[in-house]
Amino acid sequence: MSKISKSTAISHCLFAALLLVLNSPVLSQDSLPQLDLNLPLRMDFSGSWEKDFNRSDNWQDELSRTLRIRQETAARQQSSSGSTRVRPHSTPPIPIGNTNLPQSRGRGANIVDLARLAEYISRHNTIKITQVREEVRIERQGEAALVCGTEHNLQQTFASEHGIETCAWDGQQLIFQIMLPGDLTISHRFTVSSDNQVLNLLTSVYSRNREAFNLIQAFNRYQAPAAEFNCVQTLSRGKVCNQSGNDLSTILDK
């Protein structure tokens, strides 16, 4: 076979192989994932997180520090102006969990009440976060999930007569803000480390024009144990459960 014939045969083989690859179902255009350039890339918050008490604020220590700073500031102001403090008129308290916050017509809840509320909000020792390209879902036991999209704009995730919840992104930090009756506001700022092993949560509680009470918590990634039971809700038998790893159909068929 001449050199020209060999070259032509090799070219035909390469062309046929290229067509085969391009037409294969693995690399077909319809099966390739479509990248949405309108959705930004976000840090990976997903996983199970357990509180690191050594690196988390103790709310009583933080309250003592805040009170000390406020008292020192007030003493300096009083010595310079000679002003006297007037106690505002208050109305019945607002119950939140086990904490009653006074609904003041004047300056709002005091720093001790805000600290107690921050401690109540931060009582969870574990957090579960699920994240996909378009959404982040944060779950804490006994609480409604915090859900936010990954787009750039400010998002309102809940609104009723009981309050308004919004979320937004500040760079790679995820922020939730909950506005409650009585000019009470709670914010959560989530940050994850570059190696995705540490989750930091800054919770701030403030009322009207008062200084916010801040509480910082640190969480370490951990391997959550598998659920002990599998459950399914049925119309005829209600909630049916069995041990994980077993087939629920054997119970439902009975």
Backbone hydrogen bonds, N-H to C=O, Kabsch-Sander energy under -0.5 kcal/mol:
donor,donor_aa,acceptor,acceptor_aa,energy
6,K,2,S,-2.3
7,S,3,K,-2.3
8,T,4,I,-2.4
9,A,5,S,-2.4
10,I,6,K,-2.4
11,S,7,S,-2.1
12,H,8,T,-2.3
13,C,9,A,-2.2
14,L,10,I,-2.5
15,F,11,S,-2.4
16,A,12,H,-2.4
17,A,13,C,-2.4
18,L,14,L,-2.1
19,L,15,F,-2.3
20,L,16,A,-2.1
21,V,17,A,-2.1
22,L,18,L,-2.5
23,N,19,L,-2.0
24,S,21,V,-0.8
27,L,24,S,-0.6
31,S,28,S,-0.7
32,L,28,S,-0.9
35,L,33,P,-0.5
36,D,34,Q,-0.6
37,L,35,L,-0.9
39,L,36,D,-1.4
45,F,43,M,-0.9
47,G,129,I,-2.8
48,S,222,Y,-0.5
49,W,127,I,-3.0
50,E,220,N,-2.8
51,K,125,N,-3.1
52,D,218,A,-3.4
53,F,51,K,-0.8
55,R,52,D,-0.8
56,S,53,F,-0.5
57,D,216,I,-3.3
59,W,57,D,-0.6
62,E,58,N,-2.6
63,L,59,W,-2.2
64,S,60,Q,-2.4
65,R,61,D,-2.3
66,T,62,E,-2.4
67,L,63,L,-2.9
68,R,64,S,-2.3
69,I,65,R,-2.1
70,R,66,T,-2.4
71,Q,67,L,-2.8
72,E,68,R,-2.2
73,T,69,I,-2.2
74,A,70,R,-2.9
75,A,71,Q,-2.5
76,R,72,E,-1.8
77,Q,73,T,-2.2
78,Q,74,A,-2.8
79,S,75,A,-2.2
80,S,76,R,-1.4
81,S,77,Q,-2.1
82,G,78,Q,-2.8
91,T,103,Q,-1.5
94,I,101,L,-4.5
96,I,99,T,-3.3
99,T,96,I,-2.2
101,L,94,I,-2.9
101,L,99,T,-0.6
103,Q,91,T,-0.8
103,Q,92,P,-0.5
104,S,102,P,-1.2
105,R,89,H,-1.3
114,L,110,N,-2.0
115,A,111,I,-2.2
116,R,112,V,-2.3
117,L,113,D,-2.1
118,A,114,L,-2.4
119,E,115,A,-2.3
120,Y,116,R,-1.9
121,I,117,L,-2.7
122,S,118,A,-1.8
123,R,120,Y,-1.2
127,I,49,W,-2.3
128,K,139,E,-2.4
129,I,47,G,-2.8
130,T,137,R,-2.7
132,V,135,E,-2.7
136,V,148,C,-2.8
137,R,130,T,-3.1
138,I,146,L,-3.1
139,E,128,K,-3.3
139,E,137,R,-0.5
143,E,140,R,-2.1
146,L,138,I,-2.6
147,V,145,A,-0.6
148,C,136,V,-2.3
150,T,134,E,-1.2
155,Q,167,C,-2.9
157,T,155,Q,-0.7
157,T,165,E,-2.0
158,F,165,E,-1.6
160,S,163,G,-2.1
163,G,160,S,-1.3
164,I,179,M,-2.1
165,E,158,F,-2.7
166,T,177,Q,-2.6
167,C,155,Q,-2.6
168,A,175,I,-2.1
169,W,152,H,-0.5
170,D,173,Q,-2.8
171,G,169,W,-0.6
172,Q,170,D,-0.6
173,Q,170,D,-1.7
174,L,190,F,-2.0
175,I,168,A,-2.8
176,F,188,H,-2.7
177,Q,166,T,-2.6
178,I,186,I,-3.6
179,M,164,I,-3.0
179,M,177,Q,-0.5
180,L,178,I,-0.6
180,L,184,L,-3.5
183,D,180,L,-0.5
184,L,180,L,-1.1
185,T,206,Y,-2.8
186,I,178,I,-2.8
187,S,204,S,-2.6
188,H,176,F,-2.6
189,R,202,L,-2.2
190,F,174,L,-3.3
190,F,188,H,-0.5
191,T,200,N,-2.5
193,S,198,V,-2.6
196,N,193,S,-1.8
199,L,219,F,-2.9
200,N,191,T,-3.4
201,L,217,Q,-2.8
202,L,189,R,-2.3
203,T,201,L,-0.6
203,T,215,L,-2.8
204,S,187,S,-2.4
205,V,213,F,-2.1
206,Y,185,T,-2.3
208,R,183,D,-2.1
210,R,207,S,-2.2
213,F,205,V,-2.8
214,N,212,A,-0.6
215,L,203,T,-2.4
217,Q,201,L,-2.6
219,F,199,L,-2.8
220,N,50,E,-3.1
221,R,197,Q,-2.1
222,Y,48,S,-2.3
224,A,222,Y,-0.9
230,N,242,N,-3.1
232,V,240,V,-2.5
234,T,232,V,-0.5
234,T,238,G,-3.3
238,G,234,T,-0.8
240,V,232,V,-3.0
240,V,238,G,-0.6
242,N,230,N,-2.2
244,S,228,E,-2.0
246,N,243,Q,-1.7
248,L,246,N,-0.5
250,T,247,D,-1.0
251,I,248,L,-1.0
252,L,248,L,-2.2
253,D,249,S,-1.8
254,K,251,I,-1.1
